[in-house]
Amino acid sequence: MNNRGFLHLSIVLAMVNLVCQVQTSKAQDVSDSVDQNTPVKLTGSVVKTGDIIATCDDVFIGEITDIGIPSDPSEDGWTLSTGVGVEVSENLRGSVESQISVSLRTLSNPNVQESPPKYDSSYIFLVNKTTDASQDPYRVVKLLPATDDNIAMVRKLLAKPSQ
């Protein structure tokens, strides 16, 4: 009877071990599937900067001061965030106020996973003016992190004569 109790205990421990290994395996699958080296995709990620910069009304560098109010995602995966507050630090083309509000759309579908911008982070904003006075005065067409490389690239594109 003592051996039988030991056998049951061994079976129970083996099952617990198996369950723990499955849980660990699942956790590893989740963390492995997220590539830490993949850059975050932002609004307009599917559009090349060089293709869109000539058609934007204004281009500026700014810091997010208010994350705004996101809508529920639409059936095609778009989320519209309105009232996104921006403190403008530099106008690269055009002239926008030092404190503005913009709206932006992010896309989340099987092919593209865009993320909203982060509070207190700086970005390069490529925007168009809106025509509806009840909306934010600008709609973001493309958003880029305000890194030295991105700023230099945008300055270079802005310096090119329009064709």
C-alpha positions as CSV (number, residue, x, y, z in Angstrom):
1,M,0.0,0.0,0.0
2,N,2.9,2.3,0.7
3,N,4.3,1.6,-2.8
4,R,0.9,2.3,-4.3
5,G,0.7,5.7,-2.5
6,F,4.2,6.5,-3.9
7,L,3.0,5.5,-7.4
8,H,0.0,7.8,-7.2
9,L,2.2,10.7,-5.9
10,S,4.6,10.1,-8.7
11,I,1.8,10.2,-11.3
12,V,0.4,13.4,-9.8
13,L,3.8,15.1,-9.7
14,A,4.5,14.0,-13.3
15,M,1.1,15.5,-14.4
16,V,1.9,18.8,-12.5
17,N,5.3,18.9,-14.2
18,L,3.7,18.3,-17.6
19,V,1.1,21.1,-17.1
20,C,3.9,23.4,-15.9
21,Q,6.0,22.7,-19.0
22,V,3.0,23.3,-21.3
23,Q,2.3,26.6,-19.6
24,T,6.0,27.6,-19.9
25,S,6.0,26.5,-23.5
26,K,2.9,28.7,-24.2
27,A,4.4,31.6,-22.5
28,Q,7.6,31.3,-24.5
29,D,5.7,31.0,-27.7
30,V,4.0,34.3,-26.9
31,S,7.2,36.2,-26.1
32,D,9.1,34.7,-29.0
33,S,6.5,35.7,-31.4
34,V,7.0,39.4,-30.6
35,D,10.2,40.6,-32.3
36,Q,11.8,43.2,-30.1
37,N,13.9,44.5,-33.0
38,T,10.9,45.2,-35.2
39,P,10.3,49.0,-35.3
40,V,6.9,50.2,-34.2
41,K,4.6,51.0,-37.1
42,L,2.8,54.4,-36.8
43,T,0.1,56.2,-38.7
44,G,0.8,56.2,-42.4
45,S,3.3,53.3,-42.2
46,V,2.1,51.9,-45.5
47,V,2.9,55.2,-47.3
48,K,6.5,56.1,-48.2
49,T,7.6,59.5,-46.8
50,G,9.0,60.5,-50.2
51,D,5.7,59.8,-51.9
52,I,3.5,61.8,-49.5
53,I,5.6,64.7,-48.4
54,A,4.9,66.8,-51.5
55,T,1.2,66.6,-50.9
56,C,1.1,67.5,-47.2
57,D,0.0,70.9,-46.1
58,D,2.4,71.2,-43.2
59,V,5.3,69.2,-41.7
60,F,6.5,69.8,-38.1
61,I,8.2,68.2,-35.1
62,G,6.3,68.0,-31.9
63,E,5.8,66.1,-28.7
64,I,2.5,64.4,-27.7
65,T,1.0,66.1,-24.7
66,D,-2.5,64.5,-24.8
67,I,-3.2,61.0,-26.3
68,G,-6.7,62.0,-27.4
69,I,-9.8,59.9,-27.6
70,P,-9.7,56.8,-29.8
71,S,-12.8,55.5,-31.5
72,D,-13.7,51.8,-31.5
73,P,-12.0,50.0,-34.4
74,S,-14.1,49.9,-37.6
75,E,-14.7,46.7,-39.5
76,D,-11.8,47.3,-41.8
77,G,-9.4,47.9,-38.8
78,W,-9.2,51.7,-38.6
79,T,-9.2,53.5,-35.3
80,L,-9.5,57.3,-35.3
81,S,-8.0,59.2,-32.4
82,T,-9.2,62.8,-32.0
83,G,-8.0,65.6,-29.8
84,V,-4.4,64.4,-29.8
85,G,-2.5,67.3,-28.3
86,V,0.9,68.3,-29.7
87,E,3.4,70.8,-28.5
88,V,5.2,71.9,-31.7
89,S,8.9,72.4,-31.4
90,E,9.8,73.2,-35.0
91,N,8.0,73.8,-38.2
92,L,9.7,72.2,-41.1
93,R,7.2,73.3,-43.7
94,G,4.3,75.7,-43.2
95,S,3.5,77.4,-40.0
96,V,1.4,75.8,-37.2
97,E,0.7,77.1,-33.7
98,S,2.9,76.0,-30.9
99,Q,0.1,74.0,-29.2
100,I,-2.3,72.2,-31.6
101,S,-4.7,69.4,-31.7
102,V,-4.6,66.7,-34.4
103,S,-6.6,63.6,-35.4
104,L,-4.9,60.5,-36.6
105,R,-5.9,57.1,-37.9
106,T,-4.2,53.8,-37.0
107,L,-4.7,50.6,-38.9
108,S,-4.8,47.2,-37.3
109,N,-5.5,44.3,-39.6
110,P,-3.8,41.0,-40.5
111,N,-1.3,42.8,-42.9
112,V,-0.6,46.0,-40.9
113,Q,-0.4,46.6,-37.2
114,E,0.0,50.4,-36.5
115,S,0.4,51.7,-32.9
116,P,-0.8,55.1,-31.6
117,P,1.9,57.5,-30.6
118,K,3.1,57.6,-27.0
119,Y,2.6,60.4,-24.5
120,D,5.7,62.6,-24.0
121,S,7.4,61.3,-27.2
122,S,8.5,63.4,-30.1
123,Y,7.5,62.7,-33.7
124,I,7.6,64.2,-37.1
125,F,4.1,65.0,-38.2
126,L,3.1,65.2,-41.9
127,V,-0.4,66.7,-41.8
128,N,-3.2,68.0,-44.0
129,K,-5.6,70.7,-42.8
130,T,-9.2,69.6,-42.2
131,T,-12.1,71.4,-43.7
132,D,-14.7,70.6,-41.0
133,A,-14.4,73.2,-38.2
134,S,-15.9,70.8,-35.7
135,Q,-12.9,68.5,-36.1
136,D,-9.3,68.9,-35.2
137,P,-7.6,71.5,-37.5
138,Y,-5.1,68.9,-38.8
139,R,-5.2,65.3,-39.8
140,V,-2.0,63.3,-39.6
141,V,-1.1,61.6,-42.9
142,K,2.1,60.1,-41.7
143,L,4.0,60.0,-38.4
144,L,7.7,59.3,-37.8
145,P,9.7,59.1,-34.7
146,A,11.7,62.3,-34.3
147,T,15.2,60.6,-34.6
148,D,18.2,62.5,-36.0
149,D,18.1,60.2,-39.0
150,N,14.4,60.7,-39.7
151,I,14.7,64.5,-39.3
152,A,17.7,64.6,-41.7
153,M,15.8,62.5,-44.2
154,V,12.6,64.7,-44.0
155,R,14.7,67.9,-44.4
156,K,16.4,66.4,-47.4
157,L,13.0,65.5,-49.0
158,L,11.7,68.9,-48.2
159,A,14.7,70.6,-49.9
160,K,14.1,68.7,-53.2
161,P,12.3,70.9,-55.8
162,S,8.8,69.7,-56.5
163,Q,8.3,68.0,-59.8
